[in-house]
Amino acid sequence: MRHKSILLTLAFALALPVFGQRQDDMRQAVEFLASQQLGGRYPGTAGDTLASEYIVGKLRGLKLKPVVKGKKKKGYFHDFTYGKTEQRPTHNILAVLRGNDKQLRNEYIVVGSHYDHLGMGGQGSGSRRPDTLGVHPGADDNASGDAVVLELARHFKKTGSPRSIIFAFFGAEEQGLVGSKFFLDWMKKADSKRINLPADKKGIVAMVNLDMVGRMRGGSMSVSGTGTSSGFKAMVEEVAHQTGVNVACIPDGYGPSDQASFVAQEIPVLFLTTGGHMEYHTPADVPSTLNYDGMQQTLEFSQELIARLASLPATPDYINVPGTNTMKHAKFKVTLGLMPDVMGASSTPGLRADIVVAGKPAHNAGIRSGDIIQEIDGKPVKDINEYMERLAELKAGTTIPVKVLRDEETIIFQVHLTPPVR
């Protein structure tokens, strides 16, 4: 027994430098991508170029395969333009690890994150401080996801994978998932310059997306899409138990991030996030606010999850979860001005308001952070899906009752609804 204890202690001690180095690498990636010099990584800017060149340098260093032939330096860049009035050039960054199993290597998993952000903010940018011009560094959104995906690429390059893996860093996500949609459109068409990728999108059997994974609290994260394929929920729960992460499973693949593009193409997805915070989409989303121990937990969870997904004996099936298609197209005409608890951390029936933003309708009515919303306009709210369904039914300019539970007291507030800031 004593010898076993000594061996375990030795193994743990030997593992510490590895874990420490990987955490340092993630911290360095975040600090570069979210530096003031990159100016918020707005698509088509110099900061966008510097960010993408940094990521490509890491992928080339790992000797992962490029996706475009005939471009020695640019084979990892999938170029596209976006914009309604002015076409701006940017790109996705893609690299491929070919699978090592003869039967499974022609099936591909996309492991992705988006690397763009809001630049200097301003009106119409998506900033939560639209009247403040300043660098929006985007440390959590989404330098955190990029840093974890780079470490996942390093890990699987070393260990190998039965199925092939596409490591994808999508551009122009903040402009409406432009990069991921463009990638899937590209995969529908024949292109002689495309290499090391499946013949068409049917070869992509699953997508794992990491967006805002830098602010883990209480060892918890949310995983959406657990109902989009048979066995996904059980697999996620088993990995959570193995790695000690507290996971809230959300069946549908809806969410304002790149996995929604894949769900729209009937590809099963898993979307990992550690949730919102007050610094989201503001100049205060800086590297020093991240939980790097939590990012290490996310990395370990993701490694095990992807390893299991890559070695499934059967191709993951796709399940159209009720509500997925309608929810991703929902047009909200109002906002309450709060960030709900997407991880379902509260055991009390209803949906907890993690953050209630000052000056917005919910705050003006008297609702506060930590209140649990149980009804909106007389209709029940038990989870994030019902919350979003209620919002989709409401109109700006009206006043509606919102029933909340605060501590042990039930309170009904009258909330005057306003349209969301575009």
C-alpha positions in Angstrom: 0.0 0.0 0.0 2.9 2.3 0.9 4.6 1.6 -2.4 1.4 2.4 -4.3 1.1 5.7 -2.5 4.6 6.6 -3.4 4.0 5.7 -7.0 0.9 7.8 -7.2 2.7 10.8 -5.6 5.6 10.4 -8.0 3.2 10.2 -11.0 1.4 13.4 -9.8 4.7 15.2 -9.3 5.8 14.3 -12.8 2.5 15.4 -14.3 2.7 18.9 -12.7 5.3 20.3 -15.1 3.2 19.1 -18.1 0.0 20.6 -16.8 1.8 23.8 -15.8 3.4 24.1 -19.2 0.1 23.6 -21.0 -1.5 26.2 -18.8 1.3 28.6 -19.5 0.9 28.0 -23.2 -2.8 28.8 -23.0 -2.1 31.9 -21.0 0.4 33.1 -23.6 -2.0 32.5 -26.4 -4.7 34.5 -24.7 -2.4 37.3 -23.8 -1.3 37.7 -27.4 -4.7 37.3 -29.0 -6.3 39.7 -26.5 -3.5 42.2 -26.4 -4.2 45.9 -27.0 -1.9 45.8 -30.0 -4.3 43.5 -31.9 -7.1 46.1 -31.5 -9.9 43.6 -30.8 -9.4 41.3 -33.9 -12.1 42.9 -36.0 -12.4 41.0 -39.3 -10.3 42.4 -42.1 -8.1 44.6 -39.9 -4.4 44.4 -39.2 -5.2 42.8 -35.8 -7.3 40.1 -37.5 -4.3 39.4 -39.7 -1.8 39.2 -36.8 -4.1 36.9 -34.9 -4.6 34.6 -37.8 -0.9 34.5 -38.6 -0.2 33.6 -34.9 -2.6 30.7 -35.1 -1.3 29.5 -38.4 2.3 29.6 -37.0 1.2 27.3 -34.2 -0.5 24.9 -36.6 2.4 24.8 -39.0 4.7 24.2 -36.0 2.7 21.1 -35.2 3.0 19.9 -38.9 -0.7 19.5 -39.3 -1.9 19.3 -42.8 -3.1 22.4 -44.8 -6.4 22.5 -46.6 -5.6 24.5 -49.8 -3.1 23.2 -52.3 -0.6 25.5 -54.2 -0.1 27.9 -51.3 3.0 27.1 -49.3 2.4 29.9 -46.8 -1.3 30.2 -47.1 -2.5 26.6 -47.2 -4.2 26.9 -43.8 -6.2 30.0 -44.8 -9.7 29.6 -46.2 -10.3 33.1 -47.6 -13.7 34.7 -47.9 -15.3 38.2 -47.9 -18.2 39.4 -45.9 -20.3 42.6 -45.6 -23.5 44.0 -47.1 -22.3 47.4 -48.2 -18.6 46.9 -48.3 -16.9 43.6 -49.0 -14.2 43.0 -46.4 -11.6 40.2 -46.8 -10.9 37.7 -43.9 -10.6 34.0 -43.5 -11.1 30.8 -41.6 -8.0 29.0 -40.4 -8.1 25.2 -41.0 -5.7 22.4 -40.3 -6.2 18.6 -40.5 -5.0 15.6 -38.5 -5.7 12.5 -40.6 -7.1 9.6 -38.7 -5.1 6.4 -38.1 -7.9 3.9 -38.4 -8.5 2.6 -41.9 -12.2 2.2 -41.3 -12.8 5.5 -39.5 -10.3 7.9 -41.0 -12.7 9.1 -43.8 -15.0 10.4 -41.2 -14.1 13.9 -39.9 -14.8 15.7 -36.6 -14.6 19.5 -36.6 -13.1 20.9 -33.4 -13.6 24.6 -33.6 -13.6 28.1 -32.1 -13.9 31.6 -33.5 -10.9 34.0 -33.3 -12.5 37.3 -34.3 -14.0 39.9 -32.0 -15.6 43.4 -31.9 -12.6 45.6 -32.6 -13.1 49.0 -31.2 -16.8 48.5 -30.4 -19.2 51.4 -31.1 -22.8 51.5 -32.3 -24.0 48.4 -34.1 -20.9 46.4 -33.2 -22.5 44.2 -30.6 -20.7 45.9 -27.8 -22.5 46.1 -24.5 -21.0 49.6 -24.1 -21.8 51.0 -27.6 -21.1 54.6 -26.5 -17.6 53.7 -25.5 -15.0 53.5 -28.2 -12.0 51.4 -27.1 -10.3 48.1 -27.7 -12.6 45.1 -27.0 -9.8 42.5 -26.3 -12.1 39.5 -26.3 -10.0 37.4 -23.9 -12.9 35.1 -23.0 -14.7 35.7 -26.2 -13.0 33.9 -27.7 -9.3 33.9 -27.2 -10.0 31.4 -24.4 -11.5 28.9 -26.9 -8.7 29.5 -29.4 -6.1 28.7 -26.7 -7.8 25.5 -25.7 -8.2 24.3 -29.3 -4.5 25.0 -30.0 -3.7 22.7 -27.1 -6.1 20.1 -28.3 -4.4 20.2 -31.7 -1.0 19.7 -29.9 -2.5 16.8 -27.8 -4.0 14.9 -30.7 -1.0 15.4 -33.0 0.9 13.5 -30.3 -1.6 10.8 -29.5 -3.3 10.4 -32.8 -7.0 9.8 -33.5 -9.0 7.0 -35.2 -11.2 9.5 -37.0 -9.8 12.6 -38.8 -10.0 15.9 -37.0 -10.4 19.3 -38.6 -9.1 22.0 -36.3 -11.1 25.2 -37.3 -10.7 28.8 -36.2 -13.6 30.6 -37.7 -13.6 34.2 -38.8 -16.4 36.8 -38.7 -18.5 34.8 -36.1 -19.6 38.0 -34.5 -21.0 39.2 -37.8 -23.5 36.4 -37.9 -21.5 33.1 -38.0 -20.2 34.1 -41.4 -17.0 32.0 -41.4 -18.6 28.7 -40.3 -21.5 29.1 -42.8 -19.0 29.9 -45.6 -16.9 26.8 -44.7 -20.0 24.5 -44.9 -21.0 26.1 -48.2 -17.5 25.5 -49.5 -17.8 21.8 -48.5 -20.9 21.5 -50.6 -19.1 22.5 -53.8 -16.4 20.7 -55.8 -13.1 22.4 -55.5 -9.9 21.0 -57.0 -7.8 23.2 -54.6 -9.3 21.6 -51.5 -7.0 19.0 -49.9 -6.9 16.7 -46.8 -10.6 17.3 -46.3 -13.7 15.0 -47.0 -15.1 15.0 -50.5 -18.2 16.9 -49.2 -19.9 17.9 -46.0 -21.3 14.4 -45.6 -17.9 13.4 -44.4 -18.2 15.6 -41.4 -19.9 13.5 -38.7 -19.7 15.8 -35.7 -18.7 19.2 -34.5 -17.3 20.3 -31.1 -17.3 24.0 -30.5 -15.6 26.0 -27.7 -16.7 29.5 -27.2 -16.2 31.5 -24.0 -14.5 28.8 -21.9 -12.3 31.1 -19.8 -14.4 31.9 -16.8 -15.3 28.6 -15.1 -17.0 29.0 -11.8 -17.3 26.1 -9.3 -15.9 23.7 -11.8 -19.1 24.0 -14.0 -19.7 24.3 -17.7 -22.6 23.9 -20.1 -22.6 21.5 -22.9 -25.3 22.0 -25.5 -26.3 19.6 -28.3 -26.3 16.5 -26.0 -29.6 15.5 -27.7 -28.4 15.9 -31.3 -27.0 12.3 -31.4 -27.8 9.1 -29.6 -25.4 8.5 -26.8 -24.1 12.0 -26.6 -25.6 12.8 -23.2 -24.4 9.6 -21.6 -20.9 10.2 -23.1 -20.7 13.7 -21.8 -21.9 12.7 -18.3 -19.3 9.9 -18.2 -16.5 12.3 -19.2 -17.7 14.8 -16.6 -17.6 12.1 -13.9 -14.2 11.0 -15.0 -12.7 14.5 -15.1 -14.5 16.0 -12.1 -16.3 18.7 -14.1 -19.9 19.7 -13.2 -21.8 19.7 -16.5 -25.3 21.0 -17.4 -26.5 19.2 -20.5 -28.7 21.1 -22.9 -30.3 18.8 -25.5 -30.6 21.1 -28.5 -27.7 22.6 -30.5 -29.1 26.2 -30.5 -26.8 29.0 -29.4 -25.3 32.1 -30.8 -22.1 30.5 -31.9 -20.6 28.5 -34.8 -22.1 25.1 -33.9 -25.5 26.5 -35.0 -24.3 26.5 -38.6 -23.6 22.8 -38.3 -26.9 22.0 -36.7 -28.6 23.7 -39.7 -26.8 21.2 -41.9 -28.0 18.3 -39.7 -24.6 17.6 -38.2 -24.6 16.6 -34.5 -22.8 19.1 -32.3 -21.5 19.6 -28.8 -21.1 23.2 -27.7 -18.9 23.9 -24.6 -19.0 27.2 -22.7 -18.5 28.3 -19.1 -21.1 31.1 -19.4 -21.5 34.8 -19.4 -20.3 37.6 -17.2 -20.4 41.4 -16.8 -17.2 41.8 -18.9 -18.8 40.1 -22.0 -18.6 42.3 -25.1 -16.9 45.2 -23.2 -13.4 46.6 -23.1 -13.0 44.9 -19.7 -12.8 41.3 -21.2 -9.0 41.2 -20.6 -6.6 38.2 -20.0 -6.2 38.9 -16.3 -9.9 38.1 -15.7 -9.7 34.5 -16.9 -9.6 31.4 -14.7 -6.6 29.5 -16.2 -7.0 26.6 -13.7 -10.6 26.3 -15.1 -9.3 26.4 -18.7 -7.0 23.5 -17.7 -10.1 21.6 -16.6 -11.9 22.4 -19.8 -8.9 21.2 -21.8 -8.8 17.9 -19.9 -12.6 17.4 -20.3 -12.4 18.3 -24.0 -9.5 15.9 -24.7 -11.4 12.9 -23.2 -14.7 13.9 -24.9 -13.1 14.2 -28.3 -11.1 11.0 -27.9 -14.3 9.1 -27.1 -16.1 10.7 -30.0 -13.3 10.0 -32.4 -13.3 6.3 -31.5 -17.0 5.5 -31.5 -17.5 2.3 -33.5 -20.5 3.6 -35.3 -21.0 6.9 -37.1 -22.9 9.4 -34.9 -26.5 9.7 -36.0 -28.3 13.0 -36.2 -31.4 13.8 -34.1 -33.5 16.8 -34.8 -34.2 18.0 -31.3 -37.6 19.7 -31.0 -37.1 23.4 -30.9 -33.6 23.5 -32.5 -34.7 24.7 -35.9 -37.2 27.2 -34.6 -35.0 28.5 -31.9 -32.0 29.3 -34.1 -34.2 31.4 -36.3 -35.9 33.2 -33.5 -36.1 37.0 -34.0 -36.3 38.7 -30.7 -38.1 42.1 -30.7 -37.4 42.7 -27.1 -34.7 42.4 -24.5 -34.9 42.0 -20.7 -31.3 43.0 -20.3 -30.0 40.0 -18.4 -27.8 37.0 -18.8 -29.6 33.8 -17.9 -27.9 30.8 -16.2 -27.4 28.7 -19.3 -25.7 26.0 -17.2 -28.7 25.3 -15.1 -26.7 25.6 -11.9 -29.8 26.3 -9.7 -31.8 23.4 -8.4 -34.9 25.6 -7.8 -37.5 25.4 -10.6 -37.1 28.3 -13.0 -34.2 30.1 -14.7 -31.7 32.1 -12.6 -30.7 35.5 -13.8 -26.9 35.3 -13.5 -26.4 39.0 -14.4 -29.0 41.8 -14.6 -27.6 44.8 -16.5 -28.1 48.2 -14.9 -30.3 50.5 -16.9 -32.0 47.7 -18.8 -35.7 46.7 -18.5 -35.3 43.9 -15.9 -33.1 46.1 -13.7 -35.4 49.1 -14.0 -38.3 47.0 -12.9 -36.5 45.8 -9.8 -35.2 42.4 -10.9 -31.7 41.7 -9.5 -28.8 39.2 -10.2 -29.5 35.9 -8.6 -33.3 36.1 -8.9 -34.9 33.0 -10.4 -37.4 33.7 -13.2 -40.4 31.4 -12.9 -43.0 33.1 -15.2 -43.0 35.6 -18.0 -46.3 37.2 -19.0 -48.1 34.5 -17.0 -46.4 31.6 -18.8 -44.0 29.3 -17.0 -40.2 29.4 -17.5 -38.3 26.3 -16.4 -35.2 26.5 -18.6 -33.3 28.5 -21.2 -35.4 27.1 -24.0 -38.7 28.2 -22.5 -37.1 31.6 -21.6 -36.2 32.2 -25.2 -39.6 31.0 -26.4 -41.2 33.6 -24.1 -39.0 36.4 -25.4 -39.9 35.5 -29.0 -43.6 36.0 -28.2 -43.2 39.5 -26.8 -43.4 43.0 -28.4 -41.5 46.2 -27.6 -43.4 49.0 -25.9 -45.6 46.7 -23.8 -45.4 46.1 -20.0 -45.6 42.5 -18.8 -45.5 40.7 -15.4 -42.4 38.7 -14.6 -42.6 36.4 -11.6 -39.3 35.7 -9.7 -38.2 33.9 -6.6 -35.7 35.9 -4.5 -34.4 33.9 -1.6 -37.7 32.4 -0.3 -40.0 35.2 -1.4 -42.1 35.2 -4.6 -42.2 38.7 -6.3 -44.0 39.9 -9.4 -42.4 42.8 -11.3 -43.9 44.8 -14.1 -41.3 45.0 -16.8 -41.6 47.6 -19.6 -40.1 46.0 -22.7 -37.6 47.7 -25.1 -36.1 46.5 -28.4 -32.6 45.0 -28.3 -29.7 47.2 -29.3 -28.6 46.2 -32.8 
